[in-house]
């Protein structure tokens, strides 16, 4: 720890700062100095440094929390073969309130809109991606099916095994829905042969949005804007109790700023509906010897995955029902007026 503190002091000296106290906060270090409070963050690779630097150059630059230059006018300090950057310290919101969630989705869409562009996609590329995902899901289905068949054949099922059997049919339906939406996406892409990409944050979540700035750009890259949306929703559905209305309506706020095409919606719903984390729970349980298995812990882990799964299911169903209602309204609006001459 002392060696680490010495290294941080050497880094801060490159900025002309003298630390008075330091606190480890995840990967970042909260540094109290003679000139204020700062966030010092180490980078894992030059690739991460490039992502941060490019984020400053792209449309998201004005939305990045500014970085301080070293005394040598460099954005990154180097010490012990590692790169670091320095920013002002900002505490995130402690409460997840409706206005915060609305602003998160709204500003995420604006972030994407600043760099969004359309690229050409061939039928072969779309087919290859669909096959990759379906093969991945089929392997997961086979794991489930093999385990459930074995569990149901046993004289006595453990609590974990019983929970798996209870969830099985719901999980299989989710895979079927995800595959059906992925087929719709591919068919749509065959017609348009176009797909939108943008400079995405790479790890979009509420804790990385400090109005009006975004922080932690180490994973930024070019991708579909949906990459950030999917990652954010997957993260937040597993870190809270049943979803509040603001999360169900978050995509509405997003689409006010950056409307999605039918193909993008199909892709989004497919990837959100994908059951995640279950197979890992099953494999960890199977890998442990009977003497090492703590049934209570394994059941709790499985139930956490199920809660996240049900949260996501509620979100996807809300979006599907919203789309159906919108289509019905459009159909009514487009109906020709009744022929009054036929009356009487």
C-alpha positions in Angstrom: 0.0 0.0 0.0 2.8 2.4 0.8 4.5 1.7 -2.5 1.1 2.4 -4.2 0.8 5.7 -2.3 4.4 6.6 -3.3 3.5 5.9 -7.0 0.4 8.1 -6.8 2.4 10.9 -5.2 4.9 10.7 -8.1 2.0 10.9 -10.6 0.4 13.9 -8.8 3.8 15.7 -8.7 3.6 15.8 -12.5 0.6 18.0 -12.1 2.2 20.2 -9.5 0.0 18.7 -6.7 0.8 17.6 -3.2 -1.6 15.0 -1.8 -2.8 15.5 1.8 -5.1 12.4 1.9 -6.1 9.7 -0.6 -9.1 7.3 -0.7 -9.4 4.3 -3.1 -12.8 4.5 -4.8 -13.1 1.5 -7.2 -10.4 2.0 -9.8 -10.2 5.7 -9.2 -8.4 7.4 -6.3 -10.0 10.4 -4.6 -7.2 12.8 -3.8 -7.3 15.7 -1.4 -4.5 18.1 -2.3 -3.3 21.5 -1.5 -5.3 22.8 -4.5 -8.6 20.9 -4.2 -10.1 17.4 -4.5 -9.3 15.4 -7.7 -10.0 12.0 -9.2 -6.8 10.2 -10.3 -7.5 7.1 -12.5 -5.0 4.5 -13.8 -5.5 3.1 -17.3 -5.1 -0.6 -18.0 -3.7 -0.2 -21.5 -2.8 2.3 -24.3 -6.0 1.2 -25.9 -8.0 2.7 -23.0 -5.9 5.9 -23.3 -6.7 6.1 -27.0 -10.4 5.6 -26.2 -10.4 8.5 -23.7 -8.4 10.7 -26.1 -10.7 10.0 -29.1 -13.8 10.7 -26.9 -12.4 14.2 -26.3 -12.0 14.7 -30.0 -15.4 13.4 -31.1 -18.8 15.0 -30.7 -18.9 13.8 -27.1 -15.8 15.9 -26.2 -17.8 18.8 -24.8 -19.7 16.2 -22.7 -16.6 14.7 -21.2 -15.6 15.9 -17.8 -12.4 17.9 -18.6 -9.0 16.3 -18.0 -6.1 18.3 -16.5 -2.8 18.6 -18.3 0.4 17.7 -16.7 3.1 20.4 -16.3 4.5 19.0 -19.5 1.2 19.7 -21.3 0.3 16.0 -21.6 -3.2 14.6 -21.1 -1.7 11.5 -19.5 0.9 11.1 -16.8 3.2 8.1 -16.9 4.7 6.4 -13.9 6.1 2.9 -13.5 5.1 2.0 -17.0 1.4 2.9 -16.4 -0.7 5.7 -17.7 -3.0 8.0 -15.5 -5.3 10.9 -16.0 -6.6 13.5 -13.6 -10.1 15.1 -13.3 -12.0 17.2 -10.8 -13.7 15.0 -8.3 -17.5 14.9 -8.6 -19.8 12.8 -6.3 -22.6 11.1 -8.2 -26.2 11.2 -7.1 -27.0 9.0 -4.2 -30.6 8.6 -5.1 -32.0 7.1 -8.4 -34.9 9.5 -9.0 -37.2 9.8 -12.0 -35.7 13.0 -13.2 -32.2 11.5 -13.0 -33.3 8.5 -15.1 -35.1 10.7 -17.6 -32.0 12.9 -18.0 -29.7 9.8 -18.3 -31.6 8.5 -21.3 -32.1 11.9 -22.9 -28.4 12.8 -22.6 -27.3 9.4 -23.8 -29.4 9.9 -27.0 -27.9 13.3 -27.5 -24.4 11.9 -27.0 -25.1 9.3 -29.7 -26.8 11.8 -32.0 -23.7 14.0 -32.1 -21.7 11.3 -34.0 -24.3 9.0 -35.5 -23.8 7.9 -39.1 -25.1 5.3 -41.4 -23.0 2.5 -42.9 -23.7 -0.2 -45.5 -24.3 -3.8 -44.2 -24.4 -6.8 -46.6 -26.9 -9.6 -46.3 -24.0 -12.0 -45.6 -22.8 -9.9 -42.6 -26.3 -9.8 -41.2 -26.8 -13.6 -41.7 -23.4 -14.3 -40.1 -24.3 -12.3 -37.0 -27.7 -13.9 -36.7 -26.1 -17.3 -36.9 -23.5 -16.5 -34.3 -26.1 -15.3 -31.8 -28.5 -18.2 -32.5 -25.7 -20.7 -32.1 -24.7 -19.1 -28.8 -28.3 -19.3 -27.6 -28.7 -22.9 -28.8 -25.7 -23.9 -26.8 -27.2 -22.3 -23.7 -30.6 -24.0 -24.4 -28.8 -27.4 -24.5 -27.1 -26.8 -21.2 -30.5 -26.0 -19.6 -32.2 -29.0 -21.3 -29.5 -31.5 -20.3 -29.6 -30.3 -16.6 -33.4 -30.2 -16.3 -33.7 -33.7 -17.8 -31.2 -35.0 -15.3 -32.8 -33.1 -12.3 -36.3 -34.3 -13.1 -35.1 -37.9 -13.3 -33.7 -37.8 -9.8 -35.6 -39.2 -6.8 -35.0 -36.1 -4.8 -34.2 -32.6 -6.2 -32.1 -30.1 -4.2 -33.6 -26.6 -3.6 -31.4 -25.3 -6.4 -32.4 -28.0 -8.9 -36.1 -27.4 -8.0 -35.7 -23.7 -8.7 -34.1 -24.4 -12.1 -37.0 -26.6 -13.1 -39.4 -23.9 -12.0 -37.8 -21.3 -14.2 -37.1 -23.6 -17.2 -40.1 -22.9 -19.4 -40.0 -19.1 -18.9 -36.4 -19.1 -19.9 -37.1 -21.2 -23.0 -39.9 -18.8 -24.0 -37.5 -15.8 -23.7 -35.0 -17.5 -26.0 -37.7 -18.1 -28.6 -38.8 -14.5 -28.4 -35.2 -13.3 -28.8 -34.7 -15.5 -31.8 -37.9 -14.3 -33.4 -37.0 -10.6 -33.0 -33.5 -11.3 -34.3 -35.1 -12.8 -37.5 -37.2 -9.7 -37.9 -34.0 -7.6 -37.6 -32.2 -9.6 -40.3 -35.2 -9.4 -42.7 -35.4 -5.6 -42.2 -31.6 -5.3 -42.8 -31.9 -7.3 -46.0 -34.3 -4.6 -47.3 -32.4 -1.5 -46.1 -28.8 -2.8 -46.1 -28.1 0.1 -43.7 -27.2 0.3 -40.1 -26.4 3.2 -37.8 -23.3 3.5 -35.7 -22.0 6.2 -33.3 -19.2 6.9 -30.9 -20.6 5.0 -27.9 -19.5 5.4 -24.3 -18.9 1.7 -23.7 -20.0 1.6 -20.1 -23.0 3.8 -19.9 -24.7 3.8 -16.4 -26.1 6.3 -14.0 -22.9 6.4 -11.9 -20.9 7.5 -15.0 -23.3 10.4 -15.8 -22.6 13.5 -13.7 -24.7 16.3 -15.3 -23.8 17.7 -17.7 -20.8 15.4 -18.1 -20.0 11.7 -18.7 -17.0 10.1 -17.1 -15.0 6.8 -17.5 -14.6 6.7 -21.3 -12.0 3.9 -21.3 -14.3 1.5 -23.3 -15.5 4.1 -25.8 -15.6 2.9 -29.5 -17.6 2.9 -32.7 -20.7 0.7 -32.4 -24.5 0.8 -32.7 -26.0 3.3 -30.3 -28.0 0.4 -29.0 -24.7 -1.0 -27.5 -24.9 1.6 -24.7 -28.6 1.3 -24.3 -28.5 -2.5 -23.9 -25.5 -2.4 -21.6 -27.1 0.2 -19.4 -30.4 -1.6 -19.0 -28.7 -5.0 -18.4 -26.7 -3.4 -15.6 -29.5 -1.5 -13.9 -32.1 -4.2 -14.0 -29.9 -6.3 -11.7 -29.0 -3.6 -9.2 -32.5 -2.5 -8.0 -35.8 -4.0 -6.8 -38.7 -4.3 -9.4 -38.3 -1.6 -11.9 -39.9 1.8 -11.4 -42.0 3.5 -14.0 -39.1 5.8 -15.0 -37.1 2.8 -16.3 -40.0 1.5 -18.3 -40.4 4.9 -19.9 -36.6 5.6 -20.3 -36.6 4.5 -24.0 -39.4 6.9 -24.7 -37.1 9.7 -23.5 -34.2 8.3 -25.6 -36.3 8.2 -28.7 -37.5 11.7 -28.3 -33.9 12.7 -29.1 -32.9 9.8 -31.4 -35.8 7.8 -32.8 -35.1 4.1 -33.6 -36.0 2.3 -36.9 -38.1 -0.8 -36.9 -34.9 -2.9 -37.4 -33.2 -1.2 -34.5 -36.2 -1.9 -32.2 -36.2 -5.6 -33.2 -32.4 -5.8 -32.5 -32.9 -4.1 -29.2 -35.8 -6.3 -28.0 -33.9 -9.4 -29.1 -30.8 -8.6 -27.0 -32.7 -7.3 -24.0 -34.9 -10.5 -23.9 -31.9 -12.8 -24.0 -31.8 -14.7 -20.6 -28.4 -13.9 -19.2 -26.4 -15.3 -16.2 -28.4 -18.4 -15.7 -26.1 -20.8 -17.5 -23.2 -19.5 -15.4 -25.1 -20.3 -12.2 -25.9 -23.8 -13.4 -22.3 -24.5 -14.4 -20.9 -23.2 -11.1 -23.3 -25.4 -9.2 -22.4 -28.4 -11.3 -18.6 -27.7 -10.9 -18.8 -27.7 -7.1 -18.6 -31.0 -5.3 -21.6 -31.9 -3.1 -19.6 -31.2 0.0 -18.8 -27.7 -1.2 -22.3 -26.8 -2.3 -24.0 -24.2 -0.1 -27.6 -24.6 -1.4 -28.7 -21.3 0.1 -26.0 -19.4 -1.6 -26.6 -21.0 -5.0 -30.4 -20.5 -4.7 -29.9 -16.9 -3.8 -27.6 -16.3 -6.8 -30.2 -18.0 -9.1 -33.0 -15.9 -7.7 -31.0 -12.7 -8.3 -30.7 -13.7 -11.9 -34.4 -14.5 -12.0 -35.3 -11.1 -10.6 -33.2 -9.3 -13.2 -34.7 -11.5 -15.8 -38.3 -10.6 -14.7 -37.3 -6.9 -14.6 -36.1 -7.1 -18.1 -39.2 -9.0 -19.2 -41.4 -6.3 -17.8 -39.4 -3.7 -19.7 -39.5 -5.5 -23.0 -43.2 -6.2 -22.8 -43.8 -2.6 -22.0 -41.9 -1.5 -25.1 -43.7 -4.1 -27.3 -47.1 -3.0 -26.1 -46.1 0.6 -26.6 -45.2 -0.1 -30.2 -48.5 -2.0 -30.8 -50.5 0.9 -29.4 -48.6 3.4 -31.6 -49.2 1.2 -34.7 -52.9 1.0 -33.9 -53.1 4.8 -33.6 -51.3 5.3 -36.9 -53.7 2.8 -38.6 -56.7 4.7 -37.3 -55.2 8.0 -38.4 -54.6 6.7 -41.9 -58.1 5.3 -42.4 -59.9 7.0 -45.3 -62.9 9.1 -44.2 -66.3 7.5 -44.4 -68.3 8.1 -47.6 -71.1 10.3 -46.4 -73.0 9.9 -49.7 -73.7 6.3 -48.9 -75.7 7.3 -45.8 -79.5 7.6 -45.9 
